[in-house]
Amino acid sequence: MNRQTAAKDFIQATTNGGITEGYMPGFGNDFETEALPGALPVGRNSPQRIEYGLYAEQLSGSPFTAPRTTLERSWMYRIRPSVKHTGRFRSADMPYWKTAPHVVKDIISLGQYRWDPVPFPNAPLTFVTGMRTMTTAGDVSTQTGMAAHVYLANTDMVDDHFYSADSELLVVPQHGCLKIFTEFGILDLEPLEICILPRGMLFRVELPEGEARGFVCENYGAKFTLPGRGPIGANCLANPRDFKTPVAAFEDSERPCRVTVKWCGRFHITEIPQSPLDVVAWHGNYAPFKYDLRNYAAIGSISFDHPDPSIFTVLTAPTAEEGTANIDFVIFPERWLANENTFRPPWYHKNIMSELMGNICGVYDAKPRGFVPGGISLHNCMLPHGPDRTAFEHGTTESWEPVKMKNTMAFMFETRFPQQLTGFAAKEAPLQDDYIGCWDGLEKKFDGTPGLKD
């Protein structure tokens, strides 16, 4: 059956003859789903013959011999094997998408930096061609580190498909919705939701509202997983049930398509005579998923003092060193503040981790001025940062009564590696030259006299 258009012509998993909600709940579950009845083999992965004349294929997200707790793979039953979705490659030019190690010689990433929202250009850009790298860290060839990007999209990926052999992609929309067609099914994504697109998985992106802007964390290292809760116990933070993985959906199309692959920091493109999104059924635990940040159950102090920001970790990509992340994805959502006799904004500090922050919506309590939705800041390893004067004055004089922070959502890509600025971040993105001035108004209050000032 040839399908001629995208969203409405995808064949999706059904229940009792009707289209399901489109998602299966749970984090890291072993899912199974089929878009046609009987397409999924029962009791075995690779039978001699498969219903509908499908091909069996495994996508491995970890080594075959990885411990069970980290072993990830999915079996797909598709119209054509993936070897039919690649032909002769030619180099593709993506001048604004950079990969670590990437150091611009005349730029030193030393200093506290902040940017206004990156504006939309006049040129037509897809989710992939509109990627603008702000920072890189680590080394993609050793599968360590990350890159932080802004995406600017105003054009659908019509018959264009992409996958990264270098990384998994954490997508954080800030403006406009995304409809992401993947080999495993369809993800509808809006601001205040996030999704993970696994390494090696094909997808294309359409724009229901005509344009979209957001952030992408490209993770070269171990996959994102849920952080350990420790003494918090079995519940709160990001609960596993709130993660959603799409049901199977496929496209059987004979029209010409393109596939772009990112491999070792370079881009390669090939033309094929059919759609590569032809997985009719699949089962396994290596799959895309989305999560609504509004479901995050925040933890905080109900007595005194300001807990460390690690209590806001949604996902973490670990390293071999226990407790030290390749990347932590941290959010600052709506929440109650009830701690008494406490400076409630984030305290002044220097950190062994390097922090790139973005504002999705609202006001961030440590920077009530200048850090607007769509804005970005960077505070690298061991560079001091903290509240501006306005936040400090408010934090030292406000009432101890409980207060709810409303209509706010900021996030942080935090990594153990120094984040290097790209040429785009330093020379083209709207860098706030006066950002460091936000601390100029902090006054000396010490006068040698003991006792608290009124």
Secondary structure, DSSP 8 states (H G I E B T S, - for coil): ----SSGGG-EE-EETTEE--SEEE-SS--EEEESSTT-S-SS-SS-SS-GGG-EEEEEESS-TTS-TTT--EEEEEESS-GGGG--S-EEE--TT---SS---TT----SEEEE------SS---TTTTEEEEEEEEEGGGTEEEEEEEEEE-S--TTEEEEESS-EEEEEEEES-EEEEETTEEEEE-TTEEEEE-TT--EEEE-TTS-EEEEEEEE-SS--B----GGG-SSSBS-GGGEEEE--EE----S-EEEEEEETTEEEEEEESS-S--EEEEEES---EEEEGGG-B----SSBS---GGGGEEEEEE-SSTT-EEEEEEEE-SEEE--BSS--S---B--SSEEEEEEEES-BTTBTTT--TT-EEEE-TT--B---HHHHHHHHHS-SS-EEE-S-EEEEEEESS--EE-HIIIIIS-B-TTGGGGGTT------S--S---
